[in-house]
Amino acid sequence: MRVIVILLSIVAGICLGGCQKSFNMDEEKITEQIFNVYPIGRVVREGGKTMIVIDKEYQPGLLGLDKHKHVHVVYWFDRNDTPAKRAILQVHPRGDNNNPLTGVFATHSPFRPNLIAISRCEVLSVKDNIIEIKDIDAFDNTPVIDLKGDFFYYYRPNDK
């Protein structure tokens, strides 16, 4: 299994992992941390269907996902993993020069310092280690690094 390494610049004073620490806005020191992220599966487009195929070892983590209408798929923009593409910080949304120049953090652009992408996808079915979804803005064989069930499934009444 290929390891995807994310190099993040974290402003000193930010506490990761849910701890409660105040951030000092006067801090200017930047520290680097390396995080290893491992793919849990891949996007598969086959026979007119779009699927997320999860590695068998992660299949138990899909329990209950079939009750959700949507899943948030977190994936890696692996085809943009070059220093030049990671350095792009402003884009014309959707590649259309008629759209105003916009910072990548205000867009869904695949050009960004850390190539993490997220799409909310309609779940059509879940069987074994395969989640069939309506569609996703990702290429065939794109590495999937996480799935998150629709938050509102548990925190909002079901749509009738």
Rosetta silent file (secondary structure, phi, psi, omega in degrees, C-alpha in Angstrom):
SEQUENCE: MRVIVILLSIVAGICLGGCQKSFNMDEEKITEQIFNVYPIGRVVREGGKTMIVIDKEYQPGLLGLDKHKHVHVVYWFDRNDTPAKRAILQVHPRGDNNNPLTGVFATHSPFRPNLIAISRCEVLSVKDNIIEIKDIDAFDNTPVIDLKGDFFYYYRPNDK
SCORE:     score description
SCORE:     0.000 S_00000001
   1 L     0.000  131.880 -178.954    0.000    0.000    0.000 S_00000001
   2 L   -75.847  138.125  177.527    1.411    3.395   -0.974 S_00000001
   3 L   -93.957  132.550  175.068    1.934    5.945    1.801 S_00000001
   4 E  -104.258  123.390 -178.621    0.792    9.477    1.154 S_00000001
   5 E  -105.766  129.386  178.282    2.768   11.992    3.184 S_00000001
   6 E  -108.452  122.943  175.825    1.272   15.354    3.986 S_00000001
   7 E  -103.139  111.610 -177.398    3.688   18.093    4.983 S_00000001
   8 E  -111.177  139.925  170.011    1.798   20.757    6.841 S_00000001
   9 E   -93.649  116.131 -177.675    3.036   24.053    8.149 S_00000001
  10 E  -109.119  128.311  178.074    1.399   24.479   11.516 S_00000001
  11 E   -67.830  128.584 -179.163    1.515   27.817   13.278 S_00000001
  12 L   -55.058  138.509  179.360    3.162   27.270   16.658 S_00000001
  13 L   105.634  -17.384  176.426    0.637   27.315   19.463 S_00000001
  14 L   -81.860  133.896 -178.685   -2.116   25.379   17.668 S_00000001
  15 L  -106.000  123.915  179.813   -2.870   22.149   19.445 S_00000001
  16 L   -89.549  161.880  173.663   -3.895   19.190   17.282 S_00000001
  17 L    86.232   18.016  173.244   -6.026   16.258   18.369 S_00000001
  18 L    86.449    4.701  179.647   -8.868   18.118   20.038 S_00000001
  19 L   -73.570  162.496 -175.990   -6.969   19.560   23.014 S_00000001
  20 L  -104.012   99.771  179.300   -7.951   22.945   24.387 S_00000001
  21 L  -137.546  135.003 -179.539   -5.127   25.415   23.948 S_00000001
  22 L   -76.503  152.683 -179.546   -5.421   29.081   23.132 S_00000001
  23 L  -104.213  127.608  179.540   -3.713   30.424   20.042 S_00000001
  24 L   -91.258  111.551 -177.762   -1.456   33.432   20.434 S_00000001
  25 L   -64.331  -18.428  179.285   -1.950   35.670   17.391 S_00000001
  26 L   -80.515  -12.578  178.781    1.441   37.275   18.065 S_00000001
  27 L   -65.402  131.746  176.939    3.231   33.969   17.417 S_00000001
  28 L  -119.123   -8.766 -177.718    5.084   34.038   14.138 S_00000001
  29 L   -70.912  131.474  178.415    7.136   30.881   14.472 S_00000001
  30 E  -109.322  134.989  174.949    6.145   28.189   12.008 S_00000001
  31 E  -118.637  153.900  177.807    6.896   24.546   12.665 S_00000001
  32 E  -108.016  139.247  175.145    6.642   21.671   10.245 S_00000001
  33 E  -131.023  145.998  177.795    5.022   18.385   11.045 S_00000001
  34 E  -110.132  131.266  178.286    4.736   15.336    8.838 S_00000001
  35 E  -118.076  130.982  174.767    1.555   13.282    8.840 S_00000001
  36 E   -92.232  127.340  178.244    1.305    9.876    7.194 S_00000001
  37 E  -121.682  127.869 -177.264   -2.030    9.279    5.492 S_00000001
  38 L  -109.961  132.900  176.388   -2.822    5.845    4.105 S_00000001
  39 L   -62.167  142.109  175.528   -5.443    5.197    1.427 S_00000001
  40 L  -104.157   -7.626 -179.079   -8.362    3.083    2.602 S_00000001
  41 E   177.382 -164.683 -175.911   -9.654    2.440   -0.911 S_00000001
  42 E  -142.637  154.233  169.058  -10.076    3.818   -4.422 S_00000001
  43 E   -79.525  132.552  178.466  -12.645    5.461   -6.652 S_00000001
  44 E  -127.496  127.460  175.170  -13.721    2.981   -9.334 S_00000001
  45 E  -115.044  117.556 -173.284  -15.669    3.893  -12.465 S_00000001
  46 E  -154.672  132.682  175.966  -16.866    0.813  -14.277 S_00000001
  47 L    56.397   36.643  179.428  -19.826   -0.124  -16.443 S_00000001
  48 L    78.927    3.357  179.445  -21.515    3.258  -16.033 S_00000001
  49 E  -110.200  153.387  174.002  -21.302    3.029  -12.227 S_00000001
  50 E  -118.307  127.414 -176.253  -19.230    5.018   -9.759 S_00000001
  51 E  -135.240  154.087  167.050  -18.061    3.185   -6.681 S_00000001
  52 E  -106.856  116.243  178.775  -15.790    3.576   -3.703 S_00000001
  53 E  -103.065  113.733 -177.626  -14.041    0.238   -3.227 S_00000001
  54 E   -90.929  140.844  173.990  -12.657    0.005    0.291 S_00000001
  55 L   -56.216  140.033 -174.942   -9.794   -2.331    1.173 S_00000001
  56 H   -53.020  -35.204 -177.508  -11.276   -5.433    2.842 S_00000001
  57 H   -63.334  -21.558 -179.661   -9.496   -4.723    6.135 S_00000001
  58 H   -98.482   -1.617 -177.454  -11.603   -1.548    6.529 S_00000001
  59 H   -53.979  -39.329  178.428  -14.945   -3.141    5.610 S_00000001
  60 H   -58.272  -24.232  178.682  -16.128   -3.375    9.266 S_00000001
  61 H   -71.369   -8.831  179.910  -15.980    0.446    9.341 S_00000001
  62 H   -87.214   -6.338 -178.014  -18.836    0.587    6.808 S_00000001
  63 L   -54.854  122.826  178.779  -21.378   -0.798    9.299 S_00000001
  64 L    93.287  -14.215 -179.030  -24.386    1.565    9.320 S_00000001
  65 H   -64.221  -26.755 -179.683  -23.319    3.595    6.281 S_00000001
  66 H   -64.634  -16.090  178.601  -26.182    2.025    4.300 S_00000001
  67 H   -84.534   -9.181 -178.262  -28.611    4.052    6.449 S_00000001
  68 L   -91.976  143.159  174.504  -27.144    7.330    5.194 S_00000001
  69 L   -79.376  -28.445 -176.936  -28.370    9.158    2.101 S_00000001
  70 E  -135.908  155.485  173.577  -24.965   10.800    1.645 S_00000001
  71 E  -133.845  142.188  174.044  -21.335   10.167    2.474 S_00000001
  72 E   -92.970  117.530 -178.794  -18.468   12.650    2.558 S_00000001
  73 E  -100.105  121.814  177.935  -15.595   11.112    0.613 S_00000001
  74 E  -102.502  124.360 -175.207  -12.156   12.452    1.496 S_00000001
  75 E  -140.086  174.040 -173.131   -9.645   11.749   -1.236 S_00000001
  76 E  -111.947  124.556  176.512   -6.234   12.732   -2.539 S_00000001
  77 L   -73.144   70.631 -171.941   -5.729   14.821   -5.694 S_00000001
  78 H   -66.693  -22.986 -178.458   -2.886   12.478   -6.693 S_00000001
  79 H   -83.069   -1.279  178.354   -2.628   13.731  -10.260 S_00000001
  80 H  -114.884   20.183 -173.243   -1.686   17.235   -9.056 S_00000001
  81 L   -87.437   71.278  174.526    1.147   16.201   -6.761 S_00000001
  82 L  -132.558  151.086  178.144    3.941   18.403   -8.092 S_00000001
  83 H   -56.273  -39.038 -179.125    5.697   21.310   -6.354 S_00000001
  84 H   -63.936  -44.775 -179.051    4.534   23.707   -9.089 S_00000001
  85 H   -71.392  -31.874  177.355    0.858   22.749   -8.745 S_00000001
  86 H   -70.703  -20.436 -177.997    1.054   22.814   -4.937 S_00000001
  87 L   -84.212  -11.613 -179.440    2.404   26.389   -5.132 S_00000001
  88 L   -73.092  121.063 -177.596   -0.693   27.730   -6.928 S_00000001
  89 L  -115.461   -8.386  176.723   -2.688   29.763   -4.399 S_00000001
  90 E  -136.486  139.198 -177.730   -5.118   31.640   -6.657 S_00000001
  91 E  -140.871  164.177  167.450   -7.264   30.295   -9.481 S_00000001
  92 L   -92.331  113.658 -176.591  -10.161   31.214  -11.710 S_00000001
  93 H   -48.345  137.932 -179.508  -12.910   28.895  -10.353 S_00000001
  94 H    61.860   18.873  178.491  -13.722   25.973  -12.651 S_00000001
  95 H    69.607   15.317 -176.777  -10.805   27.018  -14.876 S_00000001
  96 L  -100.125  112.280 -178.846  -12.959   29.750  -16.410 S_00000001
  97 L   -62.949  -13.765  174.811  -11.045   33.035  -16.890 S_00000001
  98 L   -73.642  -21.379  176.624  -14.383   34.866  -16.803 S_00000001
  99 L   -80.821  143.777 -177.718  -14.593   33.987  -13.091 S_00000001
 100 L   -66.227  148.627  175.963  -12.669   36.343  -10.792 S_00000001
 101 L   -58.256  129.219 -172.637   -9.282   35.289   -9.467 S_00000001
 102 E  -137.241  143.589  176.573   -9.988   33.563   -6.138 S_00000001
 103 E   -65.067  142.931 -175.794   -7.850   32.049   -3.379 S_00000001
 104 H   -60.630  -26.889 -179.216   -7.756   28.253   -3.462 S_00000001
 105 H   -74.836   -9.063  176.195   -9.110   28.039    0.098 S_00000001
 106 H  -103.391   10.806 -178.086  -12.319   29.677   -1.132 S_00000001
 107 L  -134.319  178.595  172.367  -12.717   27.112   -3.933 S_00000001
 108 L  -105.221   25.298 -177.224  -12.782   23.387   -4.615 S_00000001
 109 L   -59.639  141.273  175.266   -9.749   23.686   -6.874 S_00000001
 110 L   -76.026   -8.464  176.718   -7.490   20.631   -7.144 S_00000001
 111 L   -92.253  116.109 -178.046   -4.505   23.014   -7.000 S_00000001
 112 L  -167.768  160.711 -177.997   -3.614   23.580   -3.353 S_00000001
 113 L   -60.918  -40.452  176.050   -0.727   23.167   -0.913 S_00000001
 114 L  -117.530  125.874 -166.009   -2.207   19.973    0.548 S_00000001
 115 L   -85.180   38.447 -179.557   -4.031   17.875   -1.997 S_00000001
 116 E   -85.850  131.620  179.126   -6.930   16.844    0.216 S_00000001
 117 E  -124.290  155.120  176.370  -10.335   16.855   -1.460 S_00000001
 118 E  -141.946  136.299  176.259  -13.817   16.224   -0.123 S_00000001
 119 E  -134.321  138.227  173.266  -17.068   15.536   -1.957 S_00000001
 120 E   -90.681  119.971 -173.119  -20.550   14.929   -0.595 S_00000001
 121 E  -122.175  142.346  174.967  -21.932   11.987   -2.558 S_00000001
 122 E   -74.610  128.860  178.873  -25.332   10.353   -2.707 S_00000001
 123 E   -85.352  122.776  176.342  -25.159    6.749   -1.500 S_00000001
 124 E   -93.949  -38.644  177.220  -26.971    4.348   -3.852 S_00000001
 125 E  -164.350  158.411  173.876  -25.974    1.120   -2.108 S_00000001
 126 E  -132.123  119.855  178.986  -23.480   -0.448    0.260 S_00000001
 127 E  -140.668  122.524 -177.007  -22.561   -4.096   -0.255 S_00000001
 128 L    54.978 -120.295 -178.164  -19.568   -5.760    1.334 S_00000001
 129 L  -102.725   19.731 -175.832  -16.628   -3.367    0.765 S_00000001
 130 E  -120.159  125.286  174.837  -18.256   -1.456   -2.122 S_00000001
 131 E  -109.140  115.090  174.622  -20.203    1.783   -1.837 S_00000001
 132 E   -87.078  128.964 -179.056  -22.023    2.696   -5.016 S_00000001
 133 E  -121.545  161.498 -179.178  -22.453    6.454   -5.261 S_00000001
 134 L   -65.355  -47.392  178.922  -24.264    8.675   -7.728 S_00000001
 135 L  -171.939  167.408  176.304  -21.086   10.506   -8.800 S_00000001
 136 L  -153.360  148.293  178.708  -17.909   12.122   -7.527 S_00000001
 137 L   -86.821   62.697 -179.332  -15.595   14.824   -8.835 S_00000001
 138 L  -147.551  153.766  178.730  -12.618   12.444   -8.919 S_00000001
 139 L   -79.284  160.147  171.880  -10.843   10.344  -11.506 S_00000001
 140 L   -57.142  137.946  177.396  -10.958    6.560  -11.705 S_00000001
 141 L    74.955   12.582  175.308   -8.428    4.999   -9.314 S_00000001
 142 L   -66.358  134.362  178.976   -8.168    8.141   -7.138 S_00000001
 143 E   -70.127  131.654  175.608   -7.024    7.186   -3.622 S_00000001
 144 E   -97.513  129.156 -177.502   -9.708    7.538   -0.936 S_00000001
 145 E  -108.101  -14.203  176.350   -8.283    8.473    2.461 S_00000001
 146 E  -169.151  159.559  173.587  -11.459    8.647    4.580 S_00000001
 147 E  -129.853  143.233  176.513  -15.245    8.443    4.578 S_00000001
 148 E  -136.040  120.532  176.999  -17.589   10.356    6.832 S_00000001
 149 E   -59.859  155.163 -178.901  -21.265    9.546    7.098 S_00000001
 150 L   -59.494  114.311 -178.733  -23.626   12.445    6.623 S_00000001
 151 L   -50.668  -41.775 -173.567  -23.437   14.367    9.902 S_00000001
 152 H   -74.408   -8.366  175.403  -27.053   15.445    9.657 S_00000001
 153 H   -58.534  -38.516 -176.983  -28.311   11.854    9.566 S_00000001
 154 H   -96.381  -16.196 -171.628  -28.001   11.820   13.355 S_00000001
 155 H  -116.362    8.256  178.898  -28.573   15.492   14.144 S_00000001
 156 L  -147.284  141.577  177.304  -31.578   16.479   12.028 S_00000001
 157 L   -56.605  145.794  179.634  -34.928   14.753   11.455 S_00000001
 158 L   -61.889  145.437  174.595  -35.033   12.648    8.290 S_00000001
 159 L   -68.484  141.511  179.514  -36.455   14.270    5.182 S_00000001
 160 L  -102.116    0.000    0.000  -39.925   12.939    4.388 S_00000001
